[in-house]
Amino acid sequence: METTEATQLHSVAPTASPEPVTRITEDQREALKSIGSATVSSQLSKMGIRDPHITGIGPLTSAEAIAGTALTLKFMPKREDLYRVDEYADPEVQLHRHVLYAVQAGDVVVVDGRANMSSGLFGEMMLTYLVGRGGAGLIVDGCIRDWPAVQDLGLPVWARGTTPNFHTQTDLMPFDYNSPIACGETTVIPGDAIVADGDGAVVVPASLVDKVIAVSSTHHDWEEFSRLKLREGADMRRYYPLSEAARPEYEAWARANGR
């Protein structure tokens, strides 16, 4: 069978490196992780970011809380003149390799998989490499494959589901990396912070990370105090939300506990 010129084209292959990503610090990662996605989401809403939740995506693993810097990967509907199925003939055409090359410790790879439920966008081998690079987790608006083996990697994964298919076997092709994407109907910019746990994954704009940590930490502390009081059977009208009448009690508790 004659091979046409069109099937030999690989114009999706990277031609230039994306702009460097500015990462959040280890202290910021730890602070966001301890605060959790629910508090971060509510505080972002009060700051005008109405819905930072990456919707439709849940934890496939044990939902260990993570926080880290977003690196992004975008998939598009497959077009055969731009991308061929036989990737092993030219592995570097796989742009998901290139986003992994950029991973540093604490990074979270966030993937726009177009909510596709047939294409496995990452599998065991590449996710093994992500773990080896120190990646904190994977967020996929779509599916992964090799799930029985991936479970043993210890990598926190949020996705729509699993499939036995590899990505270009069906409808998708990797198209760009470390550029703005939509993941679960939420905009993600490389360098944004990701907070993910059992409630789901939330995007924190890079410019708001410090403000979110400052405001959320105070909120987290008074909620902890209020939780203790509610467990004792105290009046919810006084302690949740924390009333001005109960604030002196909270401040005394905070001082006693080094908050």
Rosetta silent file (secondary structure, phi, psi, omega in degrees, C-alpha in Angstrom):
SEQUENCE: METTEATQLHSVAPTASPEPVTRITEDQREALKSIGSATVSSQLSKMGIRDPHITGIGPLTSAEAIAGTALTLKFMPKREDLYRVDEYADPEVQLHRHVLYAVQAGDVVVVDGRANMSSGLFGEMMLTYLVGRGGAGLIVDGCIRDWPAVQDLGLPVWARGTTPNFHTQTDLMPFDYNSPIACGETTVIPGDAIVADGDGAVVVPASLVDKVIAVSSTHHDWEEFSRLKLREGADMRRYYPLSEAARPEYEAWARANGR
SCORE:     score description
SCORE:     0.000 S_00000001
   1 L     0.000  132.475 -177.333    0.000    0.000    0.000 S_00000001
   2 L   -74.882  136.114  177.139    1.405    3.381   -0.974 S_00000001
   3 L   -89.606  125.896 -178.741    2.088    5.823    1.879 S_00000001
   4 L   -81.277  158.585  178.655    0.777    9.292    1.166 S_00000001
   5 L   -61.112  -36.069 -175.764    2.705   12.432    1.928 S_00000001
   6 H   -61.490  -39.040 -176.600   -0.016   13.564    4.334 S_00000001
   7 H   -71.905   -8.364  179.604    0.431   10.613    6.666 S_00000001
   8 H   -94.786   -6.636 -175.992    4.109   11.483    7.073 S_00000001
   9 L   -74.914  145.795  178.865    3.554   15.003    8.416 S_00000001
  10 L  -138.499   50.466 -171.773    4.284   15.728   12.070 S_00000001
  11 L   -73.897   -3.885  176.048    3.627   19.440   12.338 S_00000001
  12 L   -82.041  -15.016 -177.468    2.422   19.139   15.929 S_00000001
  13 L   -58.234  145.184 -175.602    5.968   18.317   17.086 S_00000001
  14 L   -62.277  137.342  177.961    7.502   21.013   19.337 S_00000001
  15 L  -113.855  -16.914  179.661    9.410   23.720   17.520 S_00000001
  16 L  -153.314  155.052  179.189   10.288   25.969   20.469 S_00000001
  17 L   -79.881  138.411  175.055   10.432   25.772   24.246 S_00000001
  18 L   -63.769  167.887  176.024    7.561   27.412   26.164 S_00000001
  19 L   -62.029  145.939  178.416    8.265   30.303   28.513 S_00000001
  20 L   -59.282  145.701 -179.897    9.837   29.222   31.834 S_00000001
  21 L   -95.042  129.649  173.512    7.331   28.490   34.592 S_00000001
  22 L   -86.206  123.690 -172.959    7.627   30.380   37.893 S_00000001
  23 L   -99.608  151.004  171.404    6.940   27.899   40.682 S_00000001
  24 L   -72.286  159.924 -176.351    5.418   28.332   44.118 S_00000001
  25 L   -82.789  167.071  177.243    7.745   27.653   47.033 S_00000001
  26 H   -62.148  -39.146  177.822    7.843   24.559   49.205 S_00000001
  27 H   -62.475  -41.243  178.070    6.418   26.603   52.119 S_00000001
  28 H   -65.029  -40.945  177.768    3.532   27.728   49.922 S_00000001
  29 H   -59.299  -46.953 -177.401    2.896   24.153   48.802 S_00000001
  30 H   -65.608  -38.794  179.528    2.777   22.896   52.375 S_00000001
  31 H   -64.298  -47.091 -179.926    0.494   25.735   53.478 S_00000001
  32 H   -63.554  -40.279 -179.884   -1.995   25.167   50.658 S_00000001
  33 H   -62.410  -40.971 -178.315   -1.976   21.413   51.216 S_00000001
  34 H   -72.014  -28.967  179.712   -2.754   21.810   54.922 S_00000001
  35 H   -72.821  -44.590  176.263   -5.572   24.294   54.230 S_00000001
  36 L    93.860  158.994 -172.011   -7.320   22.008   51.732 S_00000001
  37 H   -68.138  -34.950 -176.154   -9.383   22.508   48.596 S_00000001
  38 H   -65.420  -48.172  179.733  -12.706   23.368   50.283 S_00000001
  39 H   -67.003  -41.715  178.777  -11.368   26.319   52.264 S_00000001
  40 H   -60.439  -43.701 -179.492   -9.224   27.507   49.360 S_00000001
  41 H   -62.474  -44.859 -178.015  -12.220   27.380   47.023 S_00000001
  42 H   -66.472  -37.967  179.626  -14.467   29.335   49.366 S_00000001
  43 H   -69.880  -38.690  176.173  -11.837   32.014   49.967 S_00000001
  44 H   -61.968  -37.884  178.455  -11.163   32.374   46.231 S_00000001
  45 H   -60.429  -40.285  178.591  -14.910   32.828   45.710 S_00000001
  46 H   -68.642  -22.416  178.588  -14.866   35.736   48.165 S_00000001
  47 L   -88.488   -1.045  177.266  -11.960   37.218   46.179 S_00000001
  48 L   105.107   -3.287  174.931  -13.985   37.151   42.969 S_00000001
  49 L   -90.533   93.157 -165.301  -12.843   33.808   41.480 S_00000001
  50 L   -59.430  -45.769 -174.514  -16.353   32.392   41.398 S_00000001
  51 L  -142.127   87.867 -179.538  -15.655   28.721   40.655 S_00000001
  52 L   -84.235    1.522 -175.902  -12.017   27.557   40.794 S_00000001
  53 E   -75.795  131.625  173.638  -13.023   23.877   41.040 S_00000001
  54 L   -79.904   98.824 -168.939  -11.948   21.571   38.190 S_00000001
  55 L   -78.007  152.978  175.397  -15.350   19.962   37.747 S_00000001
  56 L    81.722    4.342 -174.425  -16.107   16.384   36.771 S_00000001
  57 L  -123.881  126.211 -179.880  -12.778   15.052   38.008 S_00000001
  58 E  -126.330  170.250 -178.963  -12.353   12.992   41.164 S_00000001
  59 E   -70.814  130.740  172.241   -9.570   11.102   42.920 S_00000001
  60 L   -90.605  -25.210 -178.527   -8.721    7.695   41.495 S_00000001
  61 L   -98.398 -156.133 -173.929   -6.205    7.038   44.249 S_00000001
  62 L   -75.646    2.127  178.658   -6.488    7.447   48.023 S_00000001
  63 L    66.264   30.137  171.540   -7.097   11.216   47.664 S_00000001
  64 L   -54.851  131.936 -178.185   -3.931   12.131   49.517 S_00000001
  65 L   -66.709  136.533  177.012   -3.899   15.929   49.687 S_00000001
  66 E  -135.393  159.178  169.035   -1.434   17.593   47.336 S_00000001
  67 E  -149.283  144.163 -179.222   -0.479   21.108   46.313 S_00000001
  68 E  -176.796 -179.594 -179.080    1.960   22.177   43.633 S_00000001
  69 E   -85.976  135.391 -178.397    2.710   24.211   40.544 S_00000001
  70 E   -79.490  126.173  161.009    0.669   23.494   37.413 S_00000001
  71 E  -109.731  143.244 -168.334    2.364   22.318   34.239 S_00000001
  72 E  -120.939  153.604  176.744   -0.134   21.909   31.414 S_00000001
  73 E  -141.160  132.158 -177.543   -0.804   19.663   28.436 S_00000001
  74 E  -115.499  130.974  171.560   -3.485   20.214   25.793 S_00000001
  75 E  -105.187  151.758  177.338   -5.095   17.571   23.572 S_00000001
  76 E  -130.510  163.293  174.045   -7.071   18.297   20.405 S_00000001
  77 E   -58.257  135.456 -174.437   -9.261   16.159   18.141 S_00000001
  78 L   -66.609  136.534  172.057   -6.960   13.931   16.123 S_00000001
  79 L  -130.197  120.004 -165.845   -6.218   14.894   12.525 S_00000001
  80 L   -65.655  -23.508  177.040   -4.201   12.294   10.686 S_00000001
  81 L   -75.244  -14.326 -179.738   -2.164   14.727    8.585 S_00000001
  82 L  -101.898  -21.283 -172.931   -0.870   16.250   11.821 S_00000001
  83 L  -154.477  127.509 -179.524   -0.308   13.175   13.947 S_00000001
  84 L  -102.645  160.700 -176.751    0.240    9.515   13.176 S_00000001
  85 L   -74.429  -36.267 -175.513   -0.555    6.544   15.366 S_00000001
  86 L   -77.780   79.495 -177.239    2.899    4.914   15.188 S_00000001
  87 H   -72.907  -25.060 -177.431    4.621    7.131   17.748 S_00000001
  88 H   -65.025  -20.489  176.597    7.476    4.708   18.367 S_00000001
  89 H   -71.117  -23.154  179.931    8.849    5.624   14.950 S_00000001
  90 L  -152.386   76.763 -171.934    9.344    9.200   16.247 S_00000001
  91 H   -57.899  -30.463 -174.570    8.847    9.295   20.048 S_00000001
  92 H   -71.027   -9.147  174.373    9.541   13.017   20.402 S_00000001
  93 H   -70.443  -15.065  179.173    6.324   13.833   18.544 S_00000001
  94 L   -78.366  101.279 -175.362    4.564   12.833   21.778 S_00000001
  95 H   -67.850  -20.280  175.718    4.141   16.204   23.455 S_00000001
  96 H   -68.525  -20.737  169.079    3.203   14.578   26.744 S_00000001
  97 H   -62.222  -41.255 -172.548    6.856   13.514   26.878 S_00000001
  98 H   -71.832  -34.497  175.197    7.858   17.161   26.727 S_00000001
  99 H   -67.895  -33.109  177.632    5.691   18.327   29.599 S_00000001
 100 H   -70.560  -34.098  176.699    7.224   15.538   31.686 S_00000001
 101 H   -58.099  -30.445 -175.969   10.738   16.623   30.723 S_00000001
 102 L   -85.307   -8.102 -173.646    9.956   19.977   32.383 S_00000001
 103 L   -65.945  135.263  169.767    8.707   18.484   35.682 S_00000001
 104 L  -120.389  167.959 -178.037   10.457   19.455   38.898 S_00000001
 105 L   -55.220  130.189  177.604    9.774   18.272   42.444 S_00000001
 106 L    92.428   -3.513  179.568    6.317   19.371   43.576 S_00000001
 107 E   -77.251  151.920  175.959    4.856   20.017   40.116 S_00000001
 108 E  -120.273  122.317  178.336    1.347   18.874   39.169 S_00000001
 109 E   -85.510  123.661 -176.574    0.682   17.939   35.534 S_00000001
 110 E  -116.661  127.713 -168.347   -2.757   19.204   34.471 S_00000001
 111 E  -122.680  126.054  168.821   -4.235   17.838   31.243 S_00000001
 112 E   -86.341   97.249  178.462   -7.001   19.107   28.976 S_00000001
 113 L  -101.953   16.798  175.269   -8.250   15.795   27.625 S_00000001
 114 L    58.690   24.864  179.788  -11.529   17.252   26.338 S_00000001
 115 L    58.280   23.088 -177.675  -13.440   15.033   28.824 S_00000001
 116 L   -73.007  130.486 -176.422  -12.823   12.153   26.412 S_00000001
 117 L  -102.150    8.089 -178.961  -13.684    8.779   27.955 S_00000001
 118 L  -110.243  -19.620 -171.929  -12.050    6.553   25.303 S_00000001
 119 L  -105.349  125.335  175.419   -8.436    7.770   25.206 S_00000001
 120 E   -85.174  105.129 -168.052   -5.851    6.830   27.835 S_00000001
 121 L   -80.663  -23.456  171.449   -3.773   10.004   27.975 S_00000001
 122 L  -140.690  150.803  177.053   -1.030    8.627   30.236 S_00000001
 123 L  -130.510 -170.757 -171.887    0.000    5.102   31.114 S_00000001
 124 H   -56.531  -46.100 -172.541    2.326    3.250   33.446 S_00000001
 125 H   -65.269  -48.342 -178.607    5.645    4.059   31.758 S_00000001
 126 H   -69.235  -34.759  178.505    5.206    7.817   31.503 S_00000001
 127 H   -73.154  -27.594  171.177    3.684    8.067   34.972 S_00000001
 128 H   -61.782  -41.052  177.682    6.620    6.090   36.337 S_00000001
 129 H   -65.307  -40.050  177.277    8.807    8.814   34.866 S_00000001
 130 H   -59.386  -42.640  176.846    6.599   11.504   36.451 S_00000001
 131 H   -62.785  -44.320  179.924    7.127    9.875   39.843 S_00000001
 132 H   -62.449  -29.221  178.385   10.866    9.669   39.199 S_00000001
 133 L   -81.196   -6.031  179.831   10.955   13.393   38.407 S_00000001
 134 L    90.502   16.217  179.212    9.327   14.196   41.750 S_00000001
 135 L   -60.194  140.608 -177.385    5.881   15.105   40.395 S_00000001
 136 L   -83.834  -24.667 -178.234    3.295   15.703   43.110 S_00000001
 137 E   175.573  178.216 -177.479    0.292   14.496   41.143 S_00000001
 138 E  -135.805  130.576  176.421   -1.724   14.293   37.932 S_00000001
 139 E  -119.365  120.958 -174.465   -5.020   16.004   37.048 S_00000001
 140 E  -129.957  120.114  171.145   -6.678   14.730   33.847 S_00000001
 141 E   -84.234   74.637 -174.148   -9.887   15.919   32.226 S_00000001
 142 E   159.184 -146.630 -172.743  -10.228   12.500   30.636 S_00000001
 143 E  -123.214  160.777  167.966   -8.835    9.024   31.276 S_00000001
 144 E  -119.070  169.766  178.665   -5.604    7.199   31.990 S_00000001
 145 L  -125.142  179.131 -177.982   -4.663    3.621   31.159 S_00000001
 146 L    59.450   34.956 -172.719   -2.657    0.793   32.812 S_00000001
 147 H   -57.897  -41.287  179.311   -4.607    1.469   35.987 S_00000001
 148 H   -56.758  -38.339  179.004   -3.709   -1.785   37.813 S_00000001
 149 H   -78.618  -36.431 -178.480   -0.004   -0.907   37.495 S_00000001
 150 H   -63.541  -33.707  179.646   -0.450    2.838   38.074 S_00000001
 151 H   -57.820  -28.415 -177.141   -2.074    2.168   41.455 S_00000001
 152 H   -84.961   -3.243 -176.972    1.235    0.776   42.683 S_00000001
 153 H   -80.108  -19.442 -176.459    3.217    3.905   41.775 S_00000001
 154 L    76.420   19.318 -179.043    2.049    5.950   44.755 S_00000001
 155 L   -96.445  121.810  175.095    1.144    8.865   42.476 S_00000001
 156 L   -65.648  128.986 -176.022   -1.995   10.839   43.424 S_00000001
 157 E  -131.152  130.473  170.602   -4.281   10.934   40.361 S_00000001
 158 E  -116.440  126.639 -176.738   -7.496   12.861   39.693 S_00000001
 159 E  -158.679  173.245  176.710   -9.267   11.900   36.456 S_00000001
 160 E   -80.867  -25.575 -179.208  -12.643   11.080   34.933 S_00000001
 161 E   168.673 -162.783 -178.175  -11.856    7.380   34.664 S_00000001
 162 E  -128.517  160.764  178.081   -9.756    4.662   33.073 S_00000001
 163 L  -155.207  153.778  173.935   -9.602    2.926   29.695 S_00000001
 164 L   -80.563  -11.834 -174.008   -7.441    0.247   28.049 S_00000001
 165 L   -78.934  145.968  168.607   -6.960    2.421   24.947 S_00000001
 166 E   -85.936  164.074 -163.219   -3.894    4.530   24.246 S_00000001
 167 H   -64.380  -49.545 -176.997   -4.595    8.137   23.304 S_00000001
 168 H   -80.992    0.493  173.407   -4.121    8.239   19.525 S_00000001
 169 H   -65.474  -24.859 -176.498   -5.861    4.871   19.172 S_00000001
 170 L  -118.787 -106.161 -162.561   -9.102    6.833   19.253 S_00000001
 171 L  -115.557    0.012 -170.845   -9.890   10.519   18.863 S_00000001
 172 E  -120.297  158.400  170.665   -7.171   12.682   20.405 S_00000001
 173 E  -141.020  140.401  174.374   -3.681   13.988   19.727 S_00000001
 174 E   -68.226  134.234 -169.451   -1.398   15.953   22.072 S_00000001
 175 E  -121.194  -32.496 -178.003   -1.222   19.467   20.652 S_00000001
 176 E  -160.138  156.389  178.431    0.564   21.870   23.012 S_00000001
 177 E  -140.191  152.285 -176.814    2.202   21.962   26.421 S_00000001
 178 L    50.404   47.459  170.790    2.828   24.593   29.101 S_00000001
 179 L  -132.353  165.155  178.883    0.297   26.932   27.552 S_00000001
 180 L   -59.089  140.530  179.373   -3.110   28.007   28.960 S_00000001
 181 E  -135.909  168.836  167.066   -5.689   25.214   28.933 S_00000001
 182 E  -109.376  124.532  177.832   -9.248   24.476   30.021 S_00000001
 183 E  -127.819  117.721 -176.463   -9.463   21.556   32.451 S_00000001
 184 L    56.918   41.447  179.779  -12.903   20.613   33.733 S_00000001
 185 L    63.737   20.980  178.760  -14.252   23.923   32.373 S_00000001
 186 E  -123.485  134.655  178.898  -11.673   25.830   34.443 S_00000001
 187 E   -73.947  132.072  176.543   -8.826   27.923   33.034 S_00000001
 188 E  -126.405  124.268  177.196   -5.365   26.769   34.110 S_00000001
 189 L  -105.134  134.299  175.531   -2.255   28.852   33.386 S_00000001
 190 L   -52.163  130.928 -176.140    1.203   27.272   33.743 S_00000001
 191 L   100.400  -15.401  170.407    2.527   28.441   37.105 S_00000001
 192 L   -61.461  159.985  174.661   -0.888   28.516   38.809 S_00000001
 193 E   -95.310  144.472  175.711   -1.107   26.554   42.041 S_00000001
 194 E  -115.029  132.658  171.732   -3.163   23.366   42.286 S_00000001
 195 E  -121.725  125.204 -177.123   -4.732   22.127   45.529 S_00000001
 196 E  -140.801  141.484  177.747   -6.345   18.692   45.369 S_00000001
 197 E  -159.071 -155.765 -176.748   -7.755   16.255   47.914 S_00000001
 198 L   -64.987  -21.374  177.478  -10.845   14.140   48.493 S_00000001
 199 L   -80.761  -18.665 -177.357  -13.139   17.050   47.597 S_00000001
 200 E   129.817 -163.923 -175.796  -11.494   17.519   44.196 S_00000001
 201 E  -117.513  139.342 -177.142   -8.977   19.848   42.575 S_00000001
 202 E  -127.580  141.995  178.245   -8.895   23.647   42.753 S_00000001
 203 E  -100.805  126.563  176.335   -6.876   26.171   40.715 S_00000001
 204 E  -109.491  113.965  177.325   -5.275   29.094   42.590 S_00000001
 205 L   -53.565  138.266 -175.055   -4.132   31.935   40.305 S_00000001
 206 H   -54.526  -36.896 -176.871   -0.419   32.498   40.855 S_00000001
 207 H   -70.986  -13.896 -176.334   -0.974   36.148   41.785 S_00000001
 208 H  -108.037    1.810 -173.774   -3.360   35.192   44.615 S_00000001
 209 H   -57.647  -50.890 -176.779   -1.386   32.396   46.293 S_00000001
 210 H   -64.162  -40.437  179.992   -0.020   34.471   49.187 S_00000001
 211 H   -65.786  -42.182  178.647   -3.361   36.182   49.818 S_00000001
 212 H   -61.173  -42.978 -179.716   -5.223   32.873   49.773 S_00000001
 213 H   -63.207  -45.123 -177.364   -2.767   31.377   52.260 S_00000001
 214 H   -62.816  -48.604 -177.091   -3.006   34.367   54.619 S_00000001
 215 H   -71.567  -42.444 -176.619   -6.802   34.545   54.619 S_00000001
 216 H   -68.267  -32.652 -179.317   -7.391   30.797   54.543 S_00000001
 217 H   -64.663  -42.906  176.796   -5.001   30.115   57.416 S_00000001
 218 H   -63.560  -44.992  178.089   -6.975   32.402   59.723 S_00000001
 219 H   -59.887  -43.964 -178.854  -10.235   30.843   58.544 S_00000001
 220 H   -61.402  -39.362 -178.177   -8.795   27.358   59.020 S_00000001
 221 H   -67.986  -46.944 -178.769   -7.756   28.189   62.602 S_00000001
 222 H   -69.095  -30.180  175.308  -11.101   29.562   63.764 S_00000001
 223 H   -64.543  -38.304  178.057  -12.872   26.643   62.107 S_00000001
 224 H   -62.411  -43.891  176.901  -10.674   24.260   64.090 S_00000001
 225 H   -61.477  -46.893 -178.555  -11.617   26.084   67.301 S_00000001
 226 H   -63.811  -36.597  178.786  -15.297   26.114   66.345 S_00000001
 227 H   -60.447  -41.941  178.566  -15.173   22.411   65.462 S_00000001
 228 H   -61.988  -42.698 -179.309  -13.915   21.642   68.981 S_00000001
 229 H   -67.681  -41.424 -179.954  -16.731   23.662   70.527 S_00000001
 230 H   -65.121  -35.119  178.043  -19.402   22.092   68.310 S_00000001
 231 H   -65.385  -27.661  177.551  -18.140   18.625   69.225 S_00000001
 232 L   -80.902   -3.721 -179.579  -18.691   19.581   72.859 S_00000001
 233 L    89.024   14.842 -179.058  -22.313   20.419   72.011 S_00000001
 234 L   -69.058  163.990 -174.985  -21.882   24.191   72.192 S_00000001
 235 L   -67.602  118.888 -178.888  -24.374   26.539   70.525 S_00000001
 236 H   -63.034  -29.707  179.105  -23.783   26.621   66.754 S_00000001
 237 H   -63.832  -25.115  179.923  -25.226   30.139   66.621 S_00000001
 238 H   -88.386  -33.018 -168.004  -22.295   31.279   68.736 S_00000001
 239 H  -113.337  -11.560  178.568  -19.517   29.258   67.141 S_00000001
 240 L  -146.585  108.707   -3.704  -20.346   28.668   63.455 S_00000001
 241 L   -68.546  163.435 -176.905  -19.657   30.995   61.921 S_00000001
 242 E   -61.270  120.284 -179.746  -17.586   32.402   64.757 S_00000001
 243 L   -82.517  161.237  176.912  -19.558   35.228   66.346 S_00000001
 244 L   -62.490  -32.333  179.284  -18.025   38.419   67.678 S_00000001
 245 L   -64.588  -31.938 -178.215  -19.165   37.351   71.142 S_00000001
 246 L   -91.881   -7.879 -176.089  -17.054   34.175   70.882 S_00000001
 247 H   -58.787  -41.445  177.228  -14.011   35.850   69.300 S_00000001
 248 H   -58.388  -36.273  176.539  -12.238   36.517   72.652 S_00000001
 249 H   -62.950  -45.317  179.642  -12.504   32.792   73.404 S_00000001
 250 H   -61.822  -45.266 -177.681  -11.022   31.966   70.017 S_00000001
 251 H   -63.857  -36.751  176.168   -8.179   34.460   70.400 S_00000001
 252 H   -65.696  -42.485  176.872   -7.301   33.023   73.814 S_00000001
 253 H   -61.880  -42.780 -178.999   -7.336   29.506   72.331 S_00000001
 254 H   -63.085  -43.003  178.764   -5.169   30.669   69.412 S_00000001
 255 H   -64.018  -42.351 -177.642   -2.578   32.219   71.738 S_00000001
 256 H   -66.321  -25.755 -177.923   -2.497   29.126   73.922 S_00000001
 257 L  -106.202   13.704  175.374   -1.925   26.945   70.862 S_00000001
 258 L    67.646   31.167 -179.560    0.665   29.145   69.173 S_00000001
 259 L   -92.345    0.000    0.000   -1.610   30.200   66.294 S_00000001
